[in-house]
Amino acid sequence: GAGVSQSPSNKVTEKGKDVELRCDPISGHTALYWYRQSLGQGLEFLIYFQGNSAPDKSGLPSDRFSAERTGGSVSTLTIQRTQQEDSAVYLCASSLALQGHRYAGEQFFGPGTRLTVL
Amino acid sequence: GENVEQHPSTLSVQEGDSAVIKCTYSDSASNYFPWYKQELGKRPQLIIDIRSNVGEKKDQRIAVTLNKTAKHFSLHITETQPEDSAVYFCAASFGGSYIPTFGRGTSLIVHP
């Protein structure tokens, strides 16, 4: 089936504007993750969803960042009042991390959204 | 929480040589250790993983070894090729917490 998709692929915005990034996970994947990757850097964890709930929001860098997931599928990451330091590639991943499983599973990543804040 | 250290940050080898990337983790409850490869401008993709009930796993030219006592695991690539050039990330996680902790990545450069 189709892999993880993200939109838009590129987003250029002005400082102070709000942006919404969308992630469509693989159908049936209950776990969804958002990461941020700055140029040449590693994967910075932002938030994790199990179904529609977010048991771990610890990675969100400030209260300007929020995310939601509806219907156990599509997720939206919103950044309000964007700053230049928000410029990065935002990656979404999904996995079959079912509650009660002994092991976490493979994460499937989307192509990312490259956000540039001018 | 879990902490994963990855070394080296950059690794440069000649085509045909072997490459080894090492990671250490802090949480003895971790039981799943994947490795992801990220080519320039592409998304990370799983290349191999190992669970805590085995010590070694091989897939053609790549292998992963796990030492649970010492809490470290390594990626081995033999007969490297230019197309192996990429950033490699290790990660560790455990059942009950489905959030993997990633290492900071190793940039592997294979010179023809």
Interface residues (C-beta under 8 A of the other chain):
Chain A: A31 Y33 Q41 G42 L43 F45 Y48 Q50 D56 L91 S95 A97 H101 R102 Y103 A104 G105 E106 Q107 F108 F109 G110 P111 G112
Chain B: N31 Y32 P34 Y36 K42 R43 P44 Q45 L46 D49 R51 F89 S93 F94 G95 S97 Y98 I99 P100 T101 F102 G103 R104 G105
